[in-house]
Amino acid sequence: MRTEFPESFLFGAATSSYQIEGATHLDGRGASIWDAFCTQPGNIIDASNGDIACDHYHKMATDVALMRELNLQAYRFSIAWPRIQPEGKGNANEQGLAFYDRLIDTLLAHGIAPYCTLYHWDLPLALGEAGGWLNRDTAYRFADYAHIIGQRFGDRIHTFATLNEPRCAAFVGHLEGRHAPGLTCLKSTLVAAHHMMLAHGMGIQALREETPAKLGIVLDLKPYHPIDDHPDNQRAARCGDGIFNHWFADPLFGKGYPEELVAGFGDNMMAFDDADLKTIAQPMDSLGINYYTRSLTRFNDKKPFPHAEEVRNPGAAYSDMGWEIYPDGLTEMLTRFHQRYKVKDYYIAENGGAFPDHRIVDGQVQDNDRTEYMQRHLQALAAAMGKGVPVSAYLAWSLMDNFEWGLGYTKRFGLVHVDYDTLARTPKSSAIWYRNFIAG
């Protein structure tokens, strides 16, 4: 129940720029690496792109009004770097800044707290063509961009996050090849990951000079559980867990990169100056957590380090993404993280389920599976808070159906249904439940 959470606790929803905005060629916006990635045959399952997406760029005012109708108290959005600096450097594009001015002011006028992410994967293409995150200079360009954002919007933002899921941007984009820029090289992955973390540290420093807002980053977390007690399966799960959950978090909190993982990566590990670790470990005010599922893991020596293979749990329910629905993992990861890092404030930056709920019946999508997903995860969140984990907000993923990266428009996470032919918005039954829940 709503009363299980403090009165000051904020409930809201989240989106990202490339997934909803559209208008990729308007008002001075430059191209991003995702614009280029979408043009390559086979990269997007339905051969789609973000050119129109949900057309939030033009429908922003009505979308915010809908948030208010749903009783949302907070909204997490990301800024499209190519809208602000079309080439990834140089002077800011005033038309791009003006759009986010309007968005922020409209949110505040409706009593909705703005949570702003600077980077949700849509790197300016010009920087991508200059090496992207493999080029250390990109971290310096990000710091310049952070100065612009902090100076322009810092007086009105509740919480800033530098990066969204650097693990996903690094490993899925540079090792698995399923996201932009589409590389499949471990050494490149570790270089990109380090430069993203450096960009985070420099971005925090830049924002700190410009704004009194809360500052932090958003990490995705997922527990890894071995299928049994066999030592090989135990080690595969431990190292898989370390890469997913601690490769980025340990440096953020001054612990450096985990030694067992550094040894496991061997010659693929890049050399860097220890001064980088000091830059990365900037003091933060809050930590955003994205949580969706867990990994049930067994050892497979045919796979590269950490030799971890995910297996399906025959007794579990799965979302339309093929992810096990495992709410207890949210309690586990929050309590485990807090024991290890002692963060003073967490917020759930993303949590939600994709389900095959594309049909509207009698004016509504009856997505009871999503409602149950949210109920169970809110229970898990309340359990973690009951164990002393300081959490201040829950932001459901996602406000509306949108472009789901390499899966195009084939998966729906939204509380609000989007008809991609007409772009009409229709709140699903989960949105109505969430509205009533927030109202108490």
C-alpha positions in Angstrom: 0.0 0.0 0.0 1.0 3.6 -0.5 1.2 4.0 3.3 4.1 1.6 3.4 6.3 4.3 1.9 7.2 7.7 3.5 5.0 10.6 2.6 8.0 12.3 1.0 8.6 9.3 -1.3 8.1 10.1 -5.0 6.4 7.8 -7.5 6.8 8.5 -11.2 7.9 7.1 -14.6 10.9 7.2 -16.9 11.8 7.5 -20.6 14.8 8.3 -22.7 15.3 10.8 -25.5 16.0 8.6 -28.6 13.2 6.2 -27.6 10.4 8.7 -27.6 11.3 12.1 -29.0 11.5 11.6 -32.8 12.2 14.8 -34.7 15.7 13.6 -35.4 16.2 16.1 -38.3 14.6 19.2 -36.8 15.7 22.4 -35.1 19.4 21.8 -35.5 19.7 18.4 -34.0 22.7 16.5 -35.2 22.9 12.8 -35.9 23.6 10.2 -33.2 25.3 6.9 -33.3 21.9 5.3 -33.1 20.7 7.1 -36.2 23.6 5.5 -38.0 23.2 2.1 -36.4 19.5 1.9 -37.4 20.5 2.4 -41.1 22.5 -0.9 -41.2 20.4 -3.9 -42.3 19.9 -6.5 -39.6 20.7 -4.2 -36.7 17.0 -3.5 -35.8 14.7 -6.5 -35.7 11.8 -4.7 -37.5 14.1 -2.4 -39.6 12.7 0.6 -37.7 14.4 3.7 -36.2 13.8 6.6 -33.9 13.0 9.2 -36.6 9.4 9.6 -35.3 9.2 7.2 -32.3 6.4 8.6 -30.1 6.9 12.2 -31.5 7.2 13.4 -27.9 9.1 16.4 -29.3 5.8 17.8 -30.6 3.5 16.1 -28.1 5.4 17.1 -25.0 2.8 19.3 -23.4 0.0 16.7 -23.8 2.3 14.0 -22.5 3.1 16.0 -19.4 -0.6 16.7 -18.9 -1.2 12.9 -19.1 1.5 12.4 -16.4 -0.4 14.8 -14.2 -3.7 12.9 -14.8 -1.9 9.7 -13.7 -0.8 11.4 -10.5 2.9 11.1 -11.3 5.1 13.0 -8.9 8.4 12.6 -10.7 9.5 12.1 -14.3 12.9 10.9 -15.5 14.0 11.9 -19.0 17.2 12.1 -20.8 18.6 14.9 -22.9 19.7 14.2 -26.4 23.3 15.3 -26.6 23.0 15.8 -30.4 20.2 18.4 -29.8 22.5 20.4 -27.6 25.8 20.1 -29.5 25.1 18.7 -33.0 28.8 17.8 -33.5 29.4 16.8 -29.8 31.4 20.0 -29.1 31.3 23.7 -29.6 28.5 26.1 -29.0 25.1 25.0 -27.8 22.2 24.8 -30.1 19.6 27.2 -28.7 16.6 25.4 -30.2 17.6 22.2 -28.5 18.1 24.0 -25.2 14.7 25.7 -25.6 12.9 22.3 -26.0 14.2 21.1 -22.6 13.5 24.5 -21.1 9.8 24.0 -22.1 9.8 20.4 -20.8 11.2 21.2 -17.4 9.0 24.3 -16.9 5.9 22.3 -17.9 6.8 19.5 -15.5 7.3 22.0 -12.7 4.0 23.8 -13.5 2.3 20.4 -13.1 4.0 19.7 -9.8 6.2 16.9 -11.2 9.9 16.7 -10.1 12.3 16.5 -13.0 15.0 13.8 -12.9 17.5 14.4 -15.8 19.9 12.0 -17.4 22.6 13.5 -19.5 23.5 10.4 -21.5 21.2 7.6 -22.4 23.3 6.2 -25.3 22.6 8.6 -28.1 26.2 9.8 -28.6 26.7 12.5 -31.3 27.7 10.8 -34.5 30.6 13.1 -35.1 32.1 11.9 -31.8 31.3 8.4 -32.8 33.2 8.8 -36.0 36.2 10.2 -34.1 36.4 7.0 -32.1 33.4 7.3 -29.7 34.1 6.0 -26.3 37.3 4.4 -27.5 38.7 7.9 -27.7 39.6 9.4 -24.4 38.7 12.9 -25.7 35.0 11.9 -25.6 35.2 12.1 -21.8 36.4 15.7 -22.0 33.7 16.6 -24.5 31.2 15.1 -22.1 32.4 17.4 -19.3 32.0 20.4 -21.6 28.4 19.2 -22.4 27.7 18.7 -18.7 28.8 22.3 -18.0 26.2 23.5 -20.6 23.4 21.4 -19.1 24.2 22.3 -15.5 24.4 26.0 -16.3 21.1 26.1 -18.3 18.9 23.7 -16.3 20.6 23.3 -12.9 18.3 25.7 -11.1 15.2 23.6 -11.8 16.3 19.9 -11.8 15.6 17.7 -8.8 18.3 15.0 -9.6 20.9 14.7 -12.3 22.4 11.4 -13.5 25.5 11.6 -15.7 25.1 8.2 -17.5 22.5 5.6 -17.9 23.7 2.0 -17.6 27.3 2.3 -18.6 27.5 -1.5 -18.4 24.9 -1.9 -21.1 26.4 0.9 -23.3 29.9 -0.7 -23.0 29.2 -4.4 -23.1 26.1 -4.6 -25.3 27.4 -2.0 -27.7 31.1 -3.0 -27.9 31.2 -6.7 -27.1 27.8 -8.2 -28.0 27.2 -5.8 -31.0 23.5 -5.6 -30.4 23.6 -1.9 -29.6 25.4 1.0 -31.2 28.2 1.2 -32.2 27.9 -2.5 -32.9 31.4 -3.8 -32.0 32.4 -7.2 -30.8 35.8 -6.8 -29.1 36.5 -7.3 -25.4 39.5 -5.0 -25.3 37.4 -2.2 -26.9 34.7 -2.9 -24.4 36.9 -2.3 -21.4 38.4 0.8 -23.0 35.0 2.2 -23.7 33.8 1.3 -20.2 36.8 3.1 -18.6 36.3 6.2 -20.7 32.6 6.3 -19.8 33.5 6.1 -16.1 36.0 8.9 -16.6 33.3 10.9 -18.3 31.1 10.4 -15.3 33.7 11.7 -12.9 34.4 14.7 -15.0 30.7 15.2 -15.6 30.1 15.3 -11.8 32.8 17.8 -11.3 31.3 20.0 -14.1 27.8 19.8 -12.7 29.0 20.5 -9.2 30.3 23.8 -10.4 26.9 24.7 -11.9 24.0 23.3 -9.9 22.9 22.6 -6.3 20.8 19.6 -7.6 21.5 16.0 -6.4 24.1 14.4 -8.6 24.8 10.8 -9.4 24.7 8.0 -12.0 22.2 5.2 -13.0 23.4 1.6 -12.8 21.6 -1.6 -13.9 21.8 -4.4 -11.3 21.1 -8.1 -11.7 21.8 -10.9 -9.2 23.7 -13.9 -10.5 22.7 -17.2 -8.9 24.5 -20.5 -9.6 22.3 -23.5 -10.6 23.9 -25.6 -7.8 26.8 -25.7 -5.4 29.4 -27.0 -7.8 32.6 -24.9 -7.5 32.7 -24.1 -11.2 29.1 -22.9 -11.2 29.7 -20.9 -8.1 32.8 -19.2 -9.6 31.0 -18.5 -12.9 28.1 -16.9 -11.0 30.4 -14.9 -8.7 32.5 -13.5 -11.6 29.4 -12.8 -13.8 27.9 -11.0 -10.9 31.1 -9.1 -10.4 31.2 -7.9 -14.0 27.6 -6.9 -14.2 27.2 -5.3 -10.7 30.7 -4.3 -9.4 32.9 -3.5 -12.4 31.4 -0.1 -12.5 30.3 0.4 -8.9 33.6 -0.4 -7.2 35.5 2.4 -9.0 32.6 4.8 -8.3 33.1 4.3 -4.6 36.9 4.4 -4.5 37.5 0.6 -4.6 39.1 0.4 -8.0 38.4 -2.4 -10.4 37.9 -5.8 -8.8 41.2 -7.7 -8.8 39.7 -11.1 -9.6 38.1 -9.7 -12.7 41.2 -7.7 -13.8 43.1 -11.0 -13.7 40.3 -12.8 -15.6 40.4 -10.2 -18.4 44.1 -10.6 -18.7 45.7 -8.9 -21.7 42.4 -7.3 -22.7 42.6 -5.0 -19.7 43.8 -1.5 -20.7 46.5 0.5 -18.9 45.5 3.7 -17.2 46.8 6.3 -14.8 45.7 5.9 -11.1 44.6 9.5 -11.3 41.7 8.4 -13.4 40.3 6.4 -10.5 40.4 9.5 -8.3 38.4 11.3 -10.9 35.9 8.5 -11.3 35.3 8.3 -7.5 33.6 11.7 -7.1 31.3 12.1 -4.2 27.7 11.5 -5.2 24.3 12.5 -3.7 22.2 9.7 -5.1 22.4 6.5 -7.0 19.8 5.5 -9.6 19.1 1.7 -9.8 17.6 0.0 -12.8 16.3 -3.5 -12.0 14.5 -6.0 -14.2 15.5 -9.7 -13.6 18.1 -12.1 -12.4 20.6 -14.6 -14.0 20.5 -18.3 -13.2 24.0 -19.3 -14.1 26.1 -22.4 -14.9 29.7 -22.8 -15.9 30.5 -23.2 -19.6 34.1 -23.5 -20.6 33.3 -22.8 -24.2 32.3 -19.3 -23.3 35.0 -16.6 -22.6 35.7 -15.4 -19.1 33.7 -15.5 -16.8 32.5 -18.7 -18.5 29.0 -18.0 -17.3 26.0 -19.3 -19.2 22.4 -18.2 -18.3 19.9 -21.0 -18.1 16.1 -20.9 -18.0 14.3 -21.5 -14.7 11.5 -24.1 -15.6 9.4 -23.1 -12.7 9.5 -19.3 -13.2 7.4 -16.7 -15.1 9.0 -14.7 -17.8 8.3 -11.4 -19.4 8.0 -10.8 -23.2 11.7 -10.0 -23.2 12.5 -13.5 -22.0 13.6 -12.2 -18.6 12.7 -14.1 -15.5 10.3 -12.2 -13.2 12.1 -12.2 -9.9 11.1 -9.4 -7.5 13.2 -10.8 -4.6 16.3 -9.8 -6.6 15.4 -6.2 -6.1 15.4 -6.6 -2.3 18.7 -8.6 -2.6 20.5 -6.1 -4.7 19.5 -3.1 -2.8 20.5 -4.6 0.6 23.7 -6.1 -0.8 24.7 -2.8 -2.5 23.9 -0.8 0.6 26.0 -3.1 2.8 28.9 -2.7 0.4 28.8 1.0 -0.6 26.7 2.8 2.0 25.0 5.2 -0.4 23.0 7.9 1.3 20.2 7.9 -1.2 18.9 5.5 -3.8 16.1 5.9 -6.3 14.6 3.2 -8.6 15.3 4.8 -12.0 13.8 2.0 -14.0 11.7 -1.0 -13.2 9.0 -2.6 -15.5 8.0 -5.5 -17.7 7.4 -6.0 -21.4 4.3 -7.9 -22.1 2.4 -8.7 -25.3 -0.4 -6.1 -24.6 -0.8 -4.4 -28.0 -4.6 -4.9 -28.2 -7.0 -2.3 -27.0 -10.4 -3.7 -25.8 -13.2 -1.3 -24.9 -10.8 1.6 -24.9 -8.1 0.0 -22.7 -5.3 -2.5 -22.7 -5.9 -5.0 -19.8 -2.3 -5.6 -18.8 -2.9 -7.3 -15.5 0.5 -9.0 -15.8 2.2 -5.6 -15.7 0.1 -4.5 -12.7 1.1 -7.7 -10.8 4.8 -7.1 -11.8 4.7 -3.6 -10.3 2.8 -4.7 -7.2 5.4 -7.5 -6.5 8.4 -5.2 -7.1 7.0 -2.5 -4.9 6.6 -5.1 -2.2 10.2 -6.0 -2.7 11.2 -2.4 -2.6 9.3 -1.9 0.7 11.1 -4.9 2.1 14.5 -3.4 1.3 13.5 -0.1 2.8 12.4 -2.0 5.9 15.9 -3.4 6.2 17.3 0.2 6.3 18.0 0.9 2.6 17.4 4.6 2.0 15.3 4.9 -1.2 13.5 8.1 -2.1 11.7 7.4 -5.4 10.3 4.7 -7.7 10.2 5.5 -11.4 8.5 2.9 -13.5 9.8 2.0 -16.9 8.3 3.2 -19.0 5.8 6.0 -19.2 4.8 4.9 -22.7 5.5 2.2 -25.3 8.5 3.3 -27.3 11.5 2.3 -29.5 13.1 -0.6 -27.7 16.6 -0.2 -29.2 17.6 -3.3 -31.3 14.1 -4.7 -30.8 12.5 -1.7 -32.5 8.8 -1.4 -31.8 8.2 -5.2 -31.1 8.3 -4.9 -27.3 6.0 -2.8 -25.1 7.0 -1.6 -21.7 4.7 1.3 -21.4 2.1 2.2 -18.8 0.5 4.1 -21.7 -0.2 2.3 -25.0 1.0 4.1 -28.1 -0.6 3.4 -31.5 2.4 3.7 -33.8 0.1 4.5 -36.8 -1.8 7.4 -35.2 0.5 8.0 -32.1 -2.6 8.1 -30.0 -1.9 7.5 -26.2 -4.2 5.2 -24.2 -3.4 4.5 -20.5 -3.4 0.8 -19.8 -5.1 -0.8 -16.8 -1.7 -0.8 -15.1 -1.5 3.0 -15.4 -5.0 3.3 -13.8 -3.9 1.0 -11.0 -0.7 3.0 -10.5 -2.6 6.3 -10.5 -4.9 5.0 -7.8 -2.0 3.5 -5.8 -0.2 6.9 -5.8 -3.4 8.5 -4.6 -3.5 6.1 -1.7 
